[in-house]
Amino acid sequence: MQFQRYGSCVALVALDDLPHEAGKMRELTDFQLVQSEGGSTSTLAFSGPMTVSSLGLADARLRAISDSFSEIDLTGVTRMDTVGAWTVWRLSRDHDARIIGCSDEAQKLVDAISKADSNDHSVRAMRLPLFQRVPEHVGDVMLGLGRGMLQVVGFLGQIILSSASLLRHPSRFRGKALVHQMELVGVNSLAIIGLMSFLVGIVIAQQGAVQLRQFGAEIYTVNLVGRLTLRELGVLMTAIMVAGRSGSAFAAQLGTMKLTEEVDAMRTIGVAPMEALVIPRIAATMIMMPLLGFYSAFLGIIGGAFLSSLTLGIPFFTFLTRIQEVVPLHDVWVGLTKAPVFGLIVALAGCYQGMQVKNNAEEVGARTTAAVVMAIFTVIVLDAFFAVFFTNIGWG
Amino acid sequence: MDQTAAPPEIVPDLPDPFDGKYPIRVRGLRNVFGDHVIHDGLDLDVRRGEILGVVGGSGTGKSVLMRTIIGLQIPEAGEVEVLGDTITDARDDADIDIRSRWGVLFQGGALFSTLTVAENVEVPLREFYPEISDDLRHEIARYKVLLSGLPAEATSKFPSELSGGMKKRAGLARALALDPELLFLDEPTAGLDPIGAAAFDQLILKLQQTLDLTVFLITHDLDTLYEICDRVAVIADKKVIAVGTIPELLALDHPWIQEYFNGPRGRAAQDAQARHDAVRATLSDDGRSSPDPDGA
């Protein structure tokens, strides 16, 4: 009799390097390949338990067996579950071997498993090879961009139509939802926008003063702070903050409602999601944006005046009086004209992305990110156009 | 085979570290939500190798009982012992060994939506037995999916691409991933069409017999009770008021039990079971004569 050992000699192995198992011992599957005297047949003999908890380490060595064997001996097996039965079935299938010494219980399991053999159908979702996947993905993104543009315009069209029908039937307008959203978008963000604007006002005044001091023109710090905050920064920073706070919230709320079929339920009850969900959010953002933008510019100027009185020797109230003299009124109009447009973009991006959610929870996250990115990007691009436009019509 | 007449006292053929006859024992359980008492002094024993059906009106705390047994709900008082371990005073890390020995099928399947069906099945394997190679784990996932009665193509599908019945089967495959001794099923046939529900019942019965499972099954489905349950536990008045085979329960004159089993739906299920038994009797009498589908 010739012995060829593949299995481990000790059936008990310390499992310190496995999680949950530190310090514990676990009985493992053992096996050996036994050659009969004539050398014509050989037997793979298992011993110990053959279960999900004991087979993991033996599996790699079983797969490495290159010698052929014609019998699988299960006489020494103490316990078997479906993982053991699968292993036995796989070996007998691959090596064309007979199973002997099998208890009734084990036989039942092996029979059940043999019917569940599935010819290696993939476990992962369908995936193309890399050289196909990359161009496909690029194509998808490009087409998606084009289609997305069209869909956003379509969504805007729906909003305009719904708004028009609301104008004809004002009783359907949801005042409470509007006020609630105005509170969420506007009132609740006062503190953070105020703090941010105040600090930016300080930074502009401080940095401006350092540069202007070289020409002895520190007094122009007032112009710098006043015109920058009222014309550009107040509204722009507010739009970015609202996109991060409220645009993302819109996308996540609407997306989750889509997933839980609340939006569908609304539709079947006869409530138009456009009127109940989207219009109040868009209207609230468009109303609050000019107010928040002006508030932001105001606090920016306060910040500038505060710093000037501290370090430049320009008294606080003198700073404010100078603002009235050096900032033309049309700067205020420039800021206030842009604000509702930015508000529309931020709310539109949030609501549009939210309503596009389908399938799973991961999509809610992806769409929320997309909403914020889309909103901020579009706001900044549009701001550049506005800057050129207003200069050309003489509001320079 | 008549499941209801003789609840089998299973003698496990294979040696088992826990040799108790009762894998689940609940003693003096009390669950309270706010000032609403759900359970008060609830006792229950589940025998090894049986399918125990748990019934009760809506809101009587069937799901809460299951959540308490599997340690998701901490009771106000009482003791729950599962497979020899006391769940009620086990800490999270201490009862992990038990967690690998039961499988749970939640009502909606509760599949992880960003993973494919097979990857869902692999999650518990990966968690408890990281030494298992990728190849073996994929193979295990595949045959579990097939054992649960799903087609092989379903392995690579996402839960959102599956129908309600397929989701339940996929959930069952995940519950069976670690070859558990105990299987908890929360309304497995709810929301399935009658054909799908009957097939699911048969699947549970077949798996229970093949894998030697003890099954704790919450259901409203009277056909399920008649078809596959060895015993039925009735929850009412904040406790288990009776446990036994359906004939034993029918002998009691508790109003809720009588109304439940002798109401119009109960009668229909009873008649269906009688027809079913008649067909089986005919089949076993005259050998392999083709079955009469109506059982007339």
Chai-1 contact restraints between the chains, C-beta under 6 A:
chainA,res_idxA,chainB,res_idxB,connection_type,confidence,min_distance_angstrom,max_distance_angstrom,comment,restraint_id
A,H20,B,I96,contact,1.0,0.0,6.0,A-B,restraint_1
A,V52,B,L178,contact,1.0,0.0,6.0,A-B,restraint_2
A,V52,B,D179,contact,1.0,0.0,6.0,A-B,restraint_3
A,G56,B,Y129,contact,1.0,0.0,6.0,A-B,restraint_4
A,G56,B,E131,contact,1.0,0.0,6.0,A-B,restraint_5
A,G56,B,I132,contact,1.0,0.0,6.0,A-B,restraint_6
A,L57,B,E131,contact,1.0,0.0,6.0,A-B,restraint_7
A,D59,B,S133,contact,1.0,0.0,6.0,A-B,restraint_8
A,D59,B,L136,contact,1.0,0.0,6.0,A-B,restraint_9
A,A60,B,S133,contact,1.0,0.0,6.0,A-B,restraint_10
A,R79,B,L14,contact,1.0,0.0,6.0,A-B,restraint_11
A,D81,B,D179,contact,1.0,0.0,6.0,A-B,restraint_12
A,T82,B,D179,contact,1.0,0.0,6.0,A-B,restraint_13
A,V83,B,I140,contact,1.0,0.0,6.0,A-B,restraint_14
A,W86,B,Y143,contact,1.0,0.0,6.0,A-B,restraint_15
A,E105,B,D13,contact,1.0,0.0,6.0,A-B,restraint_16
A,K108,B,T210,contact,1.0,0.0,6.0,A-B,restraint_17
A,A112,B,T210,contact,1.0,0.0,6.0,A-B,restraint_18
A,I113,B,Y143,contact,1.0,0.0,6.0,A-B,restraint_19
A,A116,B,Y143,contact,1.0,0.0,6.0,A-B,restraint_20
A,A116,B,L146,contact,1.0,0.0,6.0,A-B,restraint_21
A,A116,B,L147,contact,1.0,0.0,6.0,A-B,restraint_22
A,S118,B,R142,contact,1.0,0.0,6.0,A-B,restraint_23
A,S118,B,L146,contact,1.0,0.0,6.0,A-B,restraint_24
A,S118,B,A152,contact,1.0,0.0,6.0,A-B,restraint_25
A,H121,B,A152,contact,1.0,0.0,6.0,A-B,restraint_26
A,H121,B,T155,contact,1.0,0.0,6.0,A-B,restraint_27
A,S122,B,S156,contact,1.0,0.0,6.0,A-B,restraint_28
A,V123,B,A118,contact,1.0,0.0,6.0,A-B,restraint_29
A,V123,B,H138,contact,1.0,0.0,6.0,A-B,restraint_30
A,V123,B,A141,contact,1.0,0.0,6.0,A-B,restraint_31
A,V123,B,T155,contact,1.0,0.0,6.0,A-B,restraint_32
A,R124,B,S156,contact,1.0,0.0,6.0,A-B,restraint_33
A,A125,B,T116,contact,1.0,0.0,6.0,A-B,restraint_34
A,A125,B,S156,contact,1.0,0.0,6.0,A-B,restraint_35
A,N359,B,S160,contact,1.0,0.0,6.0,A-B,restraint_36
A,N360,B,S113,contact,1.0,0.0,6.0,A-B,restraint_37
A,N360,B,T114,contact,1.0,0.0,6.0,A-B,restraint_38
A,N360,B,S160,contact,1.0,0.0,6.0,A-B,restraint_39
A,A361,B,S113,contact,1.0,0.0,6.0,A-B,restraint_40
A,E362,B,T114,contact,1.0,0.0,6.0,A-B,restraint_41
